[in-house]
Amino acid sequence: MKVKIVFYSMYGHIHRMAEAVAEGAREVEGADVELLQVPELVSDDVLEESGAKKAREVFAHIPLAKPDDLADADGIIFGTPTRFGNMCAQMRNFLDQTGGLWAQNALVGKVGSVFTSTGTQHGGQETTITSFHTTLLHHGMLIVGMPYTETRQFTLDEISGGSPYGATTIAAPDGSRMPSENELAMARFQGRHVATIAKKLAGT
Ligand SMILES: Cc1cc2nc3c(=O)[nH]c(=O)nc-3n(C[C@H](O)[C@H](O)[C@H](O)COP(=O)(O)O)c2cc1C
């Protein structure tokens, strides 16, 4: 049973969450878990100027995703930072190359799930995830979120991401806040939860 985690990250927050999602998925016996990142679209000089070039070196070793990589997965967990309340262009560009898969019904019946990161607490975590779900539904995927059985999403005694739609983190407007232990635990939950369901559906 294969679980693929496909992400884009500009400053490393989503990458850190993706590693936690992968850790959780690997806890499920028989799960073959792979991390992939979608290609960058921003030019090198702009990345350099914003500090993203340096941040992206940390996960430069993670292979680039090709649309066909999705075809043999049983579960796919997508990670994207928020851009104006939606997924980032790099992820949209990747998904817009999955028309061939759509034409072959290649993703129908696979488990799909999404996690995200925003700069501010109310900057669009829910809209980013639920609008992402629209694309997954067009592909015929079965949407899995993060049920309230993951009780860490009730946390109010500290600032924390986490939603029934999927794991989230808050990066702060200047990107200085990395995912907290509470948020990483929820990301691990999401990975484990998706892998458990994908395993049942795969009958393995
Ligand atoms: C063009 C642009 C638009 C953004 N829009 C939002 C937004 O709507 N709401 C928000 O809270 N943060 C917004 N952000 C902040 C990013 O979501 C934040 O940098 C990201 O979550 C950090 O994750 P990463 O390090 O994995 O890239 C935006 C950032 C950029 C560059």
Ligand as a Chemical Component Dictionary entry (heavy atoms), coordinates in Angstrom:
data_LIG
# 
_chem_comp.id                   LIG 
_chem_comp.type                 NON-POLYMER 
_chem_comp.pdbx_formal_charge   0 
_chem_comp.three_letter_code    LIG 
# 
loop_
_chem_comp_atom.comp_id 
_chem_comp_atom.atom_id 
_chem_comp_atom.alt_atom_id 
_chem_comp_atom.type_symbol 
_chem_comp_atom.charge 
_chem_comp_atom.model_Cartn_x 
_chem_comp_atom.model_Cartn_y 
_chem_comp_atom.model_Cartn_z 
_chem_comp_atom.pdbx_ordinal 
LIG C1  C1  C 0 1.921  35.819 -2.353 1  
LIG C2  C2  C 0 1.670  35.344 -0.967 2  
LIG C3  C3  C 0 0.367  35.292 -0.503 3  
LIG C4  C4  C 0 0.101  34.881 0.791  4  
LIG N1  N1  N 0 -1.202 34.851 1.219  5  
LIG C5  C5  C 0 -1.461 34.552 2.504  6  
LIG C6  C6  C 0 -2.802 34.562 2.988  7  
LIG O1  O1  O 0 -3.765 34.760 2.263  8  
LIG N2  N2  N 0 -3.006 34.317 4.296  9  
LIG C7  C7  C 0 -1.969 34.052 5.156  10 
LIG O2  O2  O 0 -2.215 33.869 6.341  11 
LIG N3  N3  N 0 -0.691 33.968 4.716  12 
LIG C8  C8  C 0 -0.409 34.204 3.417  13 
LIG N4  N4  N 0 0.875  34.125 2.948  14 
LIG C9  C9  C 0 1.929  33.596 3.845  15 
LIG C10 C10 C 0 2.260  32.147 3.485  16 
LIG O3  O3  O 0 1.119  31.334 3.575  17 
LIG C11 C11 C 0 3.398  31.610 4.357  18 
LIG O4  O4  O 0 4.580  32.251 3.899  19 
LIG C12 C12 C 0 3.521  30.112 4.230  20 
LIG O5  O5  O 0 2.438  29.491 4.877  21 
LIG C13 C13 C 0 4.799  29.556 4.817  22 
LIG O6  O6  O 0 4.904  28.204 4.446  23 
LIG P1  P1  P 0 6.203  27.660 3.688  24 
LIG O7  O7  O 0 7.376  28.035 4.521  25 
LIG O8  O8  O 0 6.047  26.166 3.635  26 
LIG O9  O9  O 0 6.243  28.258 2.309  27 
LIG C14 C14 C 0 1.162  34.502 1.654  28 
LIG C15 C15 C 0 2.473  34.527 1.163  29 
LIG C16 C16 C 0 2.725  34.939 -0.127 30 
LIG C17 C17 C 0 4.147  34.949 -0.625 31 
# 
loop_
_chem_comp_bond.comp_id 
_chem_comp_bond.atom_id_1 
_chem_comp_bond.atom_id_2 
_chem_comp_bond.value_order 
_chem_comp_bond.pdbx_ordinal 
LIG C1  C2  SING 1  
LIG C2  C3  SING 2  
LIG C2  C16 DOUB 3  
LIG C3  C4  DOUB 4  
LIG C4  N1  SING 5  
LIG C4  C14 SING 6  
LIG N1  C5  DOUB 7  
LIG C5  C6  SING 8  
LIG C5  C8  SING 9  
LIG C6  O1  DOUB 10 
LIG C6  N2  SING 11 
LIG N2  C7  SING 12 
LIG C7  O2  DOUB 13 
LIG C7  N3  SING 14 
LIG N3  C8  DOUB 15 
LIG C8  N4  SING 16 
LIG N4  C9  SING 17 
LIG N4  C14 SING 18 
LIG C9  C10 SING 19 
LIG C10 O3  SING 20 
LIG C10 C11 SING 21 
LIG C11 O4  SING 22 
LIG C11 C12 SING 23 
LIG C12 O5  SING 24 
LIG C12 C13 SING 25 
LIG C13 O6  SING 26 
LIG O6  P1  SING 27 
LIG P1  O7  DOUB 28 
LIG P1  O8  SING 29 
LIG P1  O9  SING 30 
LIG C14 C15 DOUB 31 
LIG C15 C16 SING 32 
LIG C16 C17 SING 33 
# 
